[in-house]
Amino acid sequence: MCLILMFFTTPAVMALYKPARTPAPYLNRKLEGTTGKKDQLRILACVHGTRSIPALVNFVEACRGVSKKRSLKLFVMHLIELSDRTSSIMTLSRAQKDDGRKHPEDNLLVAFKAYGQISKVPVRLLTAVSELSNMHYDVCNTAAERRATIILLPFNFYQKEDGTMEHVNSGLRTFNHRVMNHAPCSIGILVDRGVWGSETLSESTTSRKVAVFFFGGPDDREALTFGRRLVEHPNISLQVFRFMPNQGQLQNHVVSIVDTDDIKLDEESLSSVKVFMGNKVKDSAQDMSYKEKHYGSPTEAVLAIAKSHDFSLILIGKGHTTLVVPASMERQLESSELGVVGEALANASIEMKSSILVIQQHKTINDSDTSPKDISNKNAM
């Protein structure tokens, strides 16, 4: 009897039992080196409120371009700080759902869902409710679980229509620092000055001017790679500025020790854009220009160019391996999540309307390539 029972049950169990599939490897942790048509760009966009939605939607639209051959997936994470007021809202939300009513907070995610349906971009909506001191765990763990290529974070202030700056939450700077220290992929921090998200980007809208400020190093190469992705959109033109220190600009200045391999990678990254030296060269696929600038003060040099051009967006790396700065600014290199040049652009006068995206490339080392569990354990130590 047992043999007969085993004879019938064994095939049935084998047919019904589906062993867990091996998770896909997490390979594309940065933009540089993942520009092939088969490489999927996976963006984790974090939002605290509705203010940053237009700018983030334009980023995704620009990355989508017009070619369906470039794979793109968007994860939108609504970050809600846990407080007594939040707990009351959550209690009210549960009661409204029991009554069949929709909570107003859902409207933020509905905007991205509608965009995904219209643009045919796969969008996954997520919500994280936690204390601000622990919120970076949620972001980093989610990025690892979703195999994100880049995380987009909003800065702690934005520029209103009258030109004044409105601070959202001073604690967001500490939060951004923590995410940058523990993220399993590249990071982009958006300083929204309004122009980039003022009008929805599409094939029929006015052309947008985007600039990449390149000093050298992995972060600047990541910014350049992102710029090359954006310029695939027909209504985006890209201008790449390479900054080099003036001769004799070394006294009383801090000069980074540059690895020869890093210099080689910089030249390889720039080789594809140097053909656009001088005036814009426009072909059927790209609208780009490339210029080289010498500087005495890096911050004064970038501000002069930023204020004299009507850029909608400026891309720049957080760190720069070939940056020459006064010794008095050395501490600022490490203390700011935007870097010296990014801070100068973010704190520029209201004359400059360009939004800024400061990018930090993921460092591919054993200590940083952690799983979600590793991230939590490291911070607990």
CORGIQUI-V358327 format. One record per helix or strand of 3 or more residues. SS is the DSSP state (alpha for helix, beta for strand). FROM is the first residue (numbers start at 1). TO is the last residue. If there is no record, write none. Layout:
SS:FROM:TO
SS:FROM:TO
This chain:
alpha:2:16
beta:41:47
alpha:50:64
beta:72:81
alpha:84:98
alpha:106:119
beta:122:130
alpha:135:145
beta:150:159
beta:165:167
alpha:171:182
beta:186:192
beta:208:214
alpha:218:230
beta:236:245
beta:253:255
alpha:260:271
alpha:274:276
beta:287:295
alpha:298:308
beta:313:317
beta:324:326
alpha:327:335
alpha:339:346
beta:355:360
alpha:372:380
